[in-house]
């Protein structure tokens, strides 16, 4: 699960416009300013100061241009007055941006862009436009605005934080973390920076650092449920399920009507194999929000693990009806059909999931296994190879593809896959068993015995491993050891299955 920073501190600076009395005079017009300058009796400097004050009180009723600037300068306007006009126009358009609908980023961006025409080096407006670009998912433009704001004010912590949020949205977590570091160095008392950096650490799988940042956030905002919820998510990924349950229980206590906290605690219970408690949490979440596809998806998983396959499929059906383009739910429903013994329907689910989102890895693996089981080896290899491409550090992909290569007697390719499995998971007993089988079939009996022995040390209860080692001993003429292994294999097979 990916964490999106939920506390994006995009600085939105209110336009610097004084509240006006409804009975006040209308905004200053160009001809009025020119006439005042021409009729000055107190001297140019004083007249310009008077006009600046009137500008602040009344606003401005025209837009400045190079031609208008020349006219004003010719009539005695000071640079200070011209700059005040530009700033007022900048503020006016910034105010218009703030009056746009919250989701109308085109309106916001257009007005901020107009504001910057009059005052291009206004860091606050750049930050605000950057935030609107971010919301519009125009991330390169957002980064350009935040970067320019940082150039103008290198001590603006919010600009670094905002740029970090945009880098996070682009999944450029190293750059994001570097920006959060700078924001924290400038202002270590702002908890949002720690929250956002914690999310970036989580998404880059730096879990201990993520825990540290979320803990700092919690220490600064102990009544904010979201801090506990996010730290709980990290603990789930780390396999620290009790810590996750504790944190998510705190989140539930602080926000008992927030279904997301209940679903996440249910996920923690499921991960800890406490499925009934998980189902209870999912039920509670669904009472609050019956159309919660995420809760239905997770409850379906809990039902599947407790053997209630029809209930699992029913939950997946409802979840898919609510979220029909969610490939992960289709993948899960495929797994339920596998458990039900309906491989044909499962394959259809996996294929549909792949069509919806070719970047989701799970369906390739599961479909590859189904195709391997029915002897469609070429398609199985293609699916498992795609899974490996998407998940190069998961030993399961190499293991299953290696098994296909064994079946079709492509032993060198199988050997390469099991070597990779053992590199990634050196305590995987079955990988040593299968590599031992490859060596046995290749006639390398001593290596076969070595691998089988390692497998037995890791898992002494697999009769297949003893049988393979017995075959290798027989080939080397060691009948005594071969017979001992055969007896051990028979004894294990006779044991009642627990």
C-alpha positions as CSV (number, residue, x, y, z in Angstrom):
1,X,0.0,0.0,0.0
2,X,1.3,3.3,-0.9
3,X,0.9,6.2,1.5
4,X,0.0,9.6,0.0
5,X,1.0,12.4,2.3
6,X,-2.4,13.4,3.8
7,X,-1.1,16.6,5.3
8,X,0.2,18.5,2.4
9,X,1.1,21.9,3.8
10,X,0.6,24.0,0.7
11,X,1.1,27.6,1.9
12,X,-1.8,29.6,0.5
13,X,-1.2,33.3,1.4
14,X,-4.3,35.5,1.6
15,X,-4.1,38.5,-0.7
16,X,-2.9,41.6,1.1
17,X,-6.1,43.6,0.7
18,X,-7.5,45.8,3.4
19,X,-11.2,45.3,4.3
20,X,-13.2,48.1,2.7
21,X,-16.2,50.0,4.0
22,X,-19.1,49.4,1.7
23,X,-19.6,53.2,1.6
24,X,-16.0,53.8,0.5
25,X,-15.2,55.6,-2.8
26,X,-14.8,53.7,-6.0
27,X,-11.4,52.3,-7.0
28,X,-8.8,54.8,-8.3
29,X,-8.9,55.3,-12.0
30,X,-6.0,56.3,-14.3
31,X,-7.3,59.7,-15.2
32,X,-7.9,60.5,-11.5
33,X,-4.2,59.6,-10.6
34,X,-2.9,61.7,-13.5
35,X,-5.1,64.7,-12.5
36,X,-3.9,64.5,-8.9
37,X,-0.3,64.4,-10.0
38,X,-0.8,67.3,-12.4
39,X,-2.6,69.4,-9.7
40,X,-0.2,68.7,-6.9
41,X,0.3,71.6,-4.5
42,X,2.3,69.7,-1.8
43,X,5.1,68.5,-4.0
44,X,5.6,65.3,-6.0
45,X,6.9,63.2,-3.1
46,X,3.9,64.0,-0.9
47,X,1.4,63.6,-3.7
48,X,2.8,60.2,-4.5
49,X,2.5,59.2,-0.8
50,X,-1.2,60.4,-0.8
51,X,-1.9,58.4,-3.9
52,X,-0.3,55.3,-2.4
53,X,-2.5,55.6,0.6
54,X,-5.6,56.1,-1.5
55,X,-4.6,53.1,-3.6
56,X,-4.4,51.0,-0.4
57,X,-7.8,52.3,0.8
58,X,-9.8,52.2,-2.5
59,X,-8.1,49.8,-4.7
60,X,-7.4,50.3,-8.4
61,X,-9.7,50.4,-11.4
62,X,-7.4,49.8,-14.3
63,X,-4.5,47.6,-15.3
64,X,-1.1,48.9,-15.9
65,X,0.9,48.5,-19.1
66,X,4.2,49.9,-20.4
67,X,2.3,52.7,-22.2
68,X,0.4,53.6,-19.0
69,X,3.6,53.5,-17.0
70,X,5.1,56.0,-19.4
71,X,2.1,58.3,-19.0
72,X,2.3,58.1,-15.2
73,X,6.1,58.7,-15.1
74,X,5.7,61.7,-17.5
75,X,3.2,63.2,-15.0
76,X,5.4,62.7,-11.9
77,X,4.6,59.3,-10.6
78,X,7.4,57.8,-8.5
79,X,8.8,54.3,-8.8
80,X,7.3,53.6,-5.4
81,X,3.8,54.5,-6.7
82,X,4.2,52.3,-9.8
83,X,5.3,49.4,-7.6
84,X,2.4,49.9,-5.3
85,X,0.0,49.7,-8.3
86,X,1.7,46.5,-9.5
87,X,1.4,45.0,-6.0
88,X,-2.2,46.0,-5.7
89,X,-3.0,44.4,-9.1
90,X,-1.1,41.3,-8.0
91,X,-3.1,41.1,-4.8
92,X,-6.4,41.6,-6.6
93,X,-5.8,38.7,-8.9
94,X,-4.5,36.6,-6.0
95,X,-7.8,37.3,-4.3
96,X,-9.7,36.3,-7.4
97,X,-7.8,33.0,-7.3
98,X,-8.9,32.4,-3.7
99,X,-12.5,33.0,-4.8
100,X,-12.4,30.2,-7.4
101,X,-14.0,26.9,-6.5
102,X,-11.7,24.6,-4.6
103,X,-11.5,22.1,-7.5
104,X,-11.3,24.7,-10.3
105,X,-7.6,24.7,-10.7
106,X,-7.8,26.3,-14.1
107,X,-9.4,29.4,-12.6
108,X,-6.9,29.5,-9.8
109,X,-3.9,29.1,-12.1
110,X,-5.1,31.7,-14.6
111,X,-5.5,34.3,-11.9
112,X,-2.2,33.6,-10.2
113,X,-0.6,33.8,-13.6
114,X,-2.1,37.2,-14.2
115,X,-1.0,38.3,-10.7
116,X,2.6,37.3,-11.5
117,X,2.5,39.4,-14.7
118,X,2.4,42.4,-12.4
119,X,4.8,41.1,-9.8
120,X,6.8,38.2,-11.2
121,X,9.0,37.8,-8.1
122,X,6.3,37.4,-5.6
123,X,7.3,34.2,-3.8
124,X,3.9,33.8,-2.1
125,X,2.0,33.9,-5.4
126,X,4.5,31.4,-6.9
127,X,3.9,29.0,-4.0
128,X,0.2,29.4,-4.3
129,X,0.2,28.7,-8.1
130,X,2.5,25.8,-7.5
131,X,0.0,24.3,-5.1
132,X,-2.7,24.7,-7.7
133,X,-0.5,23.1,-10.3
134,X,0.1,20.2,-7.9
135,X,-3.7,19.8,-7.4
136,X,-4.1,19.7,-11.2
137,X,-1.3,17.0,-11.4
138,X,0.9,19.4,-13.4
139,X,3.8,18.4,-11.4
140,X,6.7,19.8,-13.5
141,X,5.0,23.2,-13.5
142,X,4.5,23.0,-9.7
143,X,8.1,22.1,-9.1
144,X,9.2,25.1,-11.3
145,X,7.1,27.5,-9.2
146,X,8.3,26.1,-5.9
147,X,11.9,26.2,-7.1
148,X,11.6,29.8,-8.2
149,X,10.1,30.6,-4.8
150,X,13.1,29.0,-3.1
151,X,15.5,31.0,-5.2
152,X,13.7,34.2,-4.0
153,X,13.6,33.1,-0.4
154,X,15.9,30.2,0.5
155,X,14.7,30.2,4.1
156,X,11.0,29.5,3.1
157,X,10.4,26.1,4.7
158,X,7.0,25.8,3.2
159,X,8.4,26.1,-0.3
160,X,10.7,23.1,0.4
161,X,7.9,21.2,1.9
162,X,5.6,21.8,-1.0
163,X,8.2,20.8,-3.5
164,X,8.8,17.7,-1.5
165,X,5.1,16.9,-1.7
166,X,5.2,17.2,-5.5
167,X,8.3,15.0,-5.7
168,X,6.5,12.5,-3.6
169,X,3.5,12.6,-6.0
170,X,6.0,11.8,-8.8
171,X,7.5,8.9,-6.7
172,X,10.8,10.7,-6.6
173,X,11.3,9.9,-2.9
174,X,15.0,10.8,-2.6
175,X,14.4,14.3,-3.9
176,X,11.3,14.6,-1.7
177,X,13.2,13.5,1.4
178,X,16.0,16.0,0.7
179,X,13.4,18.8,0.5
180,X,11.7,17.7,3.7
181,X,15.1,17.7,5.4
182,X,15.6,21.3,4.4
183,X,12.2,22.3,5.6
184,X,12.8,20.6,9.0
185,X,16.2,22.2,9.3
186,X,14.6,25.7,8.8
187,X,11.6,25.0,11.0
188,X,11.9,21.9,13.2
189,X,8.7,22.8,15.1
190,X,6.3,22.2,12.2
191,X,4.9,18.7,12.6
192,X,3.5,18.4,9.0
193,X,7.1,18.2,7.7
194,X,7.8,15.1,9.8
195,X,4.5,13.6,8.7
196,X,5.2,14.1,5.0
197,X,8.8,12.9,5.3
198,X,7.5,9.8,7.2
199,X,5.3,9.1,4.2
200,X,8.2,9.4,1.8
201,X,10.3,7.1,3.9
202,X,7.4,4.6,4.0
203,X,6.9,4.7,0.2
204,X,10.7,4.1,-0.3
205,X,10.5,1.2,2.1
206,X,12.7,2.9,4.7
207,X,10.4,1.7,7.5
208,X,12.5,2.4,10.6
209,X,13.0,6.0,9.5
210,X,9.3,6.3,8.7
211,X,8.5,5.1,12.2
212,X,10.8,7.7,13.7
213,X,9.2,10.5,11.8
214,X,5.7,9.5,12.6
215,X,6.6,9.1,16.2
216,X,8.0,12.7,16.2
217,X,4.7,13.8,14.6
218,X,2.7,12.0,17.3
219,X,4.8,13.6,20.0
220,X,3.9,17.0,18.6
221,X,0.2,16.2,17.9
222,X,-0.8,13.5,20.3
223,X,-4.5,13.9,19.6
224,X,-4.3,13.6,15.9
225,X,-5.6,10.1,14.9
226,X,-3.9,10.2,11.5
227,X,-0.4,10.0,13.0
228,X,-1.2,6.8,14.8
229,X,-3.0,5.4,11.7
230,X,0.0,6.0,9.5
231,X,2.5,4.6,11.9
232,X,0.2,1.6,12.3
233,X,0.4,1.1,8.5
234,X,4.2,1.1,8.7
235,X,4.1,-1.5,11.5
236,X,1.9,-3.7,9.3
237,X,4.5,-3.6,6.5
238,X,7.3,-4.4,9.0
239,X,5.4,-7.4,10.4
240,X,5.0,-5.8,13.8
241,X,1.3,-6.6,14.0
242,X,0.8,-6.0,17.8
243,X,2.4,-2.5,17.5
244,X,0.1,-1.9,14.5
245,X,-3.0,-3.0,16.4
246,X,-2.1,-0.7,19.3
247,X,-1.6,2.3,17.1
248,X,-4.7,1.7,15.0
249,X,-6.7,1.2,18.2
250,X,-5.5,4.6,19.3
251,X,-6.7,6.0,16.0
252,X,-10.1,4.4,16.5
253,X,-10.4,5.8,20.0
254,X,-9.6,9.3,18.7
255,X,-11.9,9.1,15.6
256,X,-14.4,6.3,16.3
257,X,-16.5,7.2,13.3
258,X,-13.7,7.2,10.7
259,X,-14.1,3.9,8.8
260,X,-10.6,4.0,7.4
261,X,-9.1,3.4,10.9
262,X,-11.3,0.4,11.5
263,X,-10.4,-1.1,8.1
264,X,-6.7,-0.6,8.8
265,X,-7.0,-2.2,12.2
266,X,-8.8,-5.0,10.5
267,X,-5.9,-5.4,8.1
268,X,-3.6,-5.6,11.0
269,X,-5.7,-8.3,12.6
270,X,-5.8,-10.2,9.3
271,X,-2.0,-10.0,9.0
272,X,-1.8,-11.4,12.5
273,X,-4.2,-14.2,11.5
274,X,-6.8,-13.0,14.0
275,X,-9.5,-13.2,11.3
276,X,-12.7,-12.9,13.4
277,X,-11.4,-9.7,15.0
278,X,-10.6,-8.5,11.5
279,X,-14.1,-9.3,10.3
280,X,-15.6,-7.5,13.3
281,X,-13.7,-4.3,12.3
282,X,-14.7,-4.6,8.7
283,X,-18.3,-5.0,9.7
284,X,-18.1,-1.9,11.9
285,X,-16.5,0.1,9.1
286,X,-19.3,-1.0,6.7
287,X,-22.0,0.0,9.1
288,X,-20.6,3.5,9.0
289,X,-20.1,3.5,5.2
290,X,-21.8,0.6,3.4
291,X,-20.3,1.6,0.0
292,X,-16.7,1.2,1.2
293,X,-15.1,-1.0,-1.4
294,X,-11.8,-1.1,0.5
295,X,-13.6,-2.6,3.6
296,X,-15.4,-5.1,1.4
297,X,-12.2,-6.1,-0.3
298,X,-10.4,-6.7,3.0
299,X,-13.3,-8.5,4.6
300,X,-13.4,-10.8,1.5
301,X,-9.8,-11.7,2.2
302,X,-10.6,-12.5,5.8
303,X,-13.5,-14.7,4.8
304,X,-11.2,-16.4,2.3
305,X,-8.6,-17.2,5.0
306,X,-11.3,-18.7,7.2
307,X,-12.6,-20.9,4.4
308,X,-15.8,-19.0,3.8
309,X,-15.2,-18.8,0.1
310,X,-18.7,-17.9,-1.0
311,X,-18.8,-15.0,1.5
312,X,-15.5,-13.9,0.2
313,X,-16.7,-13.9,-3.4
314,X,-19.9,-12.1,-2.4
315,X,-17.8,-9.3,-0.8
316,X,-15.5,-9.1,-3.9
317,X,-18.6,-8.9,-6.1
318,X,-19.9,-6.0,-4.1
319,X,-16.5,-4.3,-4.1
320,X,-16.1,-4.6,-7.8
321,X,-19.5,-3.2,-8.4
322,X,-18.5,-0.2,-6.4
323,X,-15.0,0.0,-7.9
324,X,-15.1,-1.8,-11.3
325,X,-11.6,-0.7,-12.5
326,X,-9.8,-1.9,-9.4
327,X,-7.4,-4.6,-10.6
328,X,-6.4,-5.7,-7.1
329,X,-10.0,-6.7,-6.2
330,X,-10.3,-8.7,-9.4
331,X,-7.0,-10.4,-8.5
332,X,-8.4,-11.3,-5.1
333,X,-11.6,-12.6,-6.6
334,X,-9.5,-14.7,-8.9
335,X,-7.8,-16.2,-5.8
336,X,-11.2,-17.0,-4.3
337,X,-12.2,-18.9,-7.5
338,X,-8.9,-20.8,-7.3
339,X,-9.8,-21.9,-3.8
340,X,-13.3,-22.9,-5.0
341,X,-11.6,-25.1,-7.6
342,X,-12.8,-23.0,-10.6
343,X,-9.5,-22.3,-12.4
344,X,-11.2,-21.3,-15.6
345,X,-13.1,-18.4,-13.9
346,X,-10.0,-17.5,-11.9
347,X,-8.0,-17.1,-15.1
348,X,-10.7,-14.8,-16.5
349,X,-10.5,-12.6,-13.4
350,X,-6.7,-12.4,-13.7
351,X,-6.9,-11.6,-17.4
352,X,-9.4,-8.8,-16.7
353,X,-7.3,-7.4,-14.0
354,X,-4.3,-7.3,-16.3
355,X,-6.4,-5.6,-19.0
356,X,-7.4,-2.9,-16.5
357,X,-4.0,-2.3,-15.1
358,X,-1.0,-4.0,-16.7
359,X,1.3,-2.7,-14.0
360,X,-0.3,-4.7,-11.2
361,X,2.0,-7.7,-10.7
362,X,-0.1,-10.3,-8.8
363,X,-2.4,-11.4,-11.7
364,X,0.5,-12.3,-13.9
365,X,1.9,-14.7,-11.2
366,X,-1.5,-16.3,-10.4
367,X,-2.4,-16.7,-14.1
368,X,1.0,-18.1,-14.8
369,X,0.6,-20.8,-12.1
370,X,-2.8,-21.7,-13.5
371,X,-1.4,-22.0,-17.0
372,X,1.5,-24.1,-15.8
373,X,-0.8,-26.5,-14.0
374,X,-2.8,-27.2,-17.2
375,X,0.4,-27.6,-19.2
376,X,0.3,-24.3,-21.1
377,X,4.0,-23.9,-20.5
378,X,4.8,-21.2,-23.0
379,X,2.1,-18.8,-21.7
380,X,3.0,-19.7,-18.1
381,X,6.7,-18.7,-18.8
382,X,5.5,-15.4,-20.4
383,X,3.3,-14.6,-17.4
384,X,5.9,-15.5,-14.8
385,X,8.6,-13.6,-16.7
386,X,6.3,-10.5,-16.7
387,X,5.8,-10.9,-12.9
388,X,9.6,-11.1,-12.4
389,X,10.0,-8.0,-14.5
390,X,7.6,-6.1,-12.2
391,X,8.8,-7.8,-9.0
392,X,12.5,-8.6,-9.5
393,X,13.1,-9.1,-5.8
394,X,10.3,-11.6,-5.1
395,X,11.7,-15.1,-5.0
396,X,8.2,-16.6,-5.7
397,X,8.4,-15.6,-9.4
398,X,11.7,-17.3,-10.0
399,X,10.6,-20.3,-8.0
400,X,7.5,-20.9,-10.1
401,X,9.2,-20.2,-13.4
402,X,12.0,-22.5,-12.4
403,X,9.4,-25.2,-11.8
404,X,8.1,-24.8,-15.3
405,X,11.6,-25.1,-16.7
406,X,12.1,-28.3,-14.7
407,X,8.9,-29.7,-16.2
408,X,10.0,-29.0,-19.8
409,X,13.6,-30.2,-19.0
410,X,15.2,-26.7,-19.5
411,X,17.6,-27.4,-16.7
412,X,20.1,-24.6,-17.2
413,X,17.3,-22.0,-17.1
414,X,15.7,-23.7,-14.1
415,X,19.1,-23.7,-12.4
416,X,19.5,-20.0,-13.0
417,X,16.1,-19.3,-11.5
418,X,16.7,-21.4,-8.4
419,X,20.1,-19.8,-7.9
420,X,18.2,-16.5,-7.8
421,X,15.7,-17.8,-5.4
422,X,18.4,-18.9,-3.0
423,X,20.2,-15.5,-3.4
424,X,16.9,-13.8,-2.4
425,X,15.7,-16.3,0.2
426,X,18.6,-18.4,1.5
427,X,16.4,-20.2,4.0
428,X,13.9,-21.5,1.4
429,X,14.1,-25.2,1.9
430,X,12.0,-26.0,-1.2
431,X,14.4,-24.0,-3.4
432,X,17.2,-26.3,-2.3
433,X,15.0,-29.4,-2.9
434,X,14.3,-28.3,-6.4
435,X,17.8,-27.3,-7.2
436,X,18.9,-30.6,-5.8
437,X,16.5,-32.3,-8.2
438,X,18.0,-30.4,-11.1
439,X,21.5,-31.6,-10.2
440,X,20.1,-35.1,-9.8
441,X,18.7,-35.1,-13.3
442,X,21.9,-33.5,-14.7
443,X,23.9,-36.3,-13.1
444,X,25.7,-34.1,-10.6
445,X,24.9,-36.4,-7.6
446,X,27.2,-34.8,-5.1
447,X,25.7,-31.4,-5.6
448,X,22.3,-33.0,-5.5
449,X,23.1,-34.5,-2.1
450,X,24.5,-31.2,-0.8
451,X,21.4,-29.3,-1.7
452,X,19.0,-31.9,-0.4
453,X,21.0,-32.0,2.9
454,X,20.7,-28.2,3.2
455,X,17.0,-28.5,2.5
456,X,16.6,-31.2,5.2
457,X,18.4,-29.0,7.7
458,X,15.9,-26.2,7.0
459,X,12.9,-28.5,6.8
460,X,13.3,-32.0,8.0
461,X,9.7,-33.0,7.2
462,X,9.6,-33.1,3.4
463,X,9.6,-36.7,2.2
464,X,10.4,-35.6,-1.4
465,X,13.7,-34.3,-0.4
466,X,14.7,-37.5,1.3
467,X,13.6,-39.4,-1.8
468,X,15.7,-37.3,-4.1
469,X,18.7,-37.6,-1.8
470,X,18.2,-41.4,-1.7
471,X,18.2,-41.5,-5.5
472,X,21.5,-39.6,-5.6
473,X,23.1,-41.9,-3.0
474,X,22.0,-44.9,-5.1
475,X,23.7,-43.4,-8.1
476,X,26.9,-43.1,-6.1
477,X,26.5,-46.7,-4.9
478,X,25.8,-45.8,-1.2
479,X,23.0,-48.2,-0.6
480,X,23.0,-47.9,3.2
481,X,22.4,-44.1,3.1
482,X,19.9,-44.5,0.2
483,X,17.9,-47.0,2.2
484,X,18.0,-44.8,5.3
485,X,16.6,-41.9,3.4
486,X,13.9,-44.0,1.8
487,X,12.8,-45.2,5.2
488,X,12.7,-41.7,6.5
489,X,10.6,-40.6,3.6
490,X,8.1,-43.4,4.2
491,X,7.9,-42.6,7.9
492,X,7.0,-39.0,7.1
493,X,4.4,-39.9,4.6
494,X,2.7,-42.3,7.1
495,X,2.4,-39.6,9.7
496,X,-1.1,-38.2,10.0
497,X,-1.5,-34.8,8.5
498,X,-2.0,-32.1,11.1
